[in-house]
Amino acid sequence: MTDTPALVIRPATEADLPAIVAMLADDPLGATRESPEDLTPYLAALKRLAEDPNQHLVVAVRADRVVGILQLTIVPGLSRKGSTRSIIEGVRVHTDERGSGLGTTFVEWAIEKSRDENCDLVQLTSDATRTDAHRFYERLGFAASHVGFKLQL
């Protein structure tokens, strides 16, 4: 049996950006829309996220190496009797960590953080082509209850 170094989930920092963007670009969808060679737009986005108390951009770190990323957004609302919901977005796990349980740990962290923020609902979207991700989220109790729409601007 080997000892796996402890996993730490913490807020993302500017120093994490190269690893974050590399993970965002490391799949067929991300490869077409991310630009790891130019971190300028990501740095501006990180600053905006850090200034917004309803945004939680976190990384998973193991042995001083960023191995995952997740964004959790808290959304106050009027529907559902004025309930607050959270949105899980941009979940990525480094190729070397897939199958290690990190994705489950990450989503469980997001659910617990949502409870701490008094959310009544946790929601997420997943690209229609990501069938493995759909099975993963369903195993964690999420239901494919809605049809999502997007408009590219």
Secondary structure as GFF3:
##gff-version 3
##sequence-region A 1 153
A	DSSP	beta_strand	7	11	.	.	.	ID=ss1
A	DSSP	three_ten_helix	14	16	.	.	.	ID=ss2
A	DSSP	alpha_helix	17	25	.	.	.	ID=ss3
A	DSSP	alpha_helix	28	33	.	.	.	ID=ss4
A	DSSP	alpha_helix	40	51	.	.	.	ID=ss5
A	DSSP	beta_strand	55	62	.	.	.	ID=ss6
A	DSSP	beta_strand	65	76	.	.	.	ID=ss7
A	DSSP	alpha_helix	79	82	.	.	.	ID=ss8
A	DSSP	beta_strand	84	93	.	.	.	ID=ss9
A	DSSP	three_ten_helix	95	97	.	.	.	ID=ss10
A	DSSP	alpha_helix	102	116	.	.	.	ID=ss11
A	DSSP	beta_strand	121	124	.	.	.	ID=ss12
A	DSSP	alpha_helix	131	139	.	.	.	ID=ss13
###
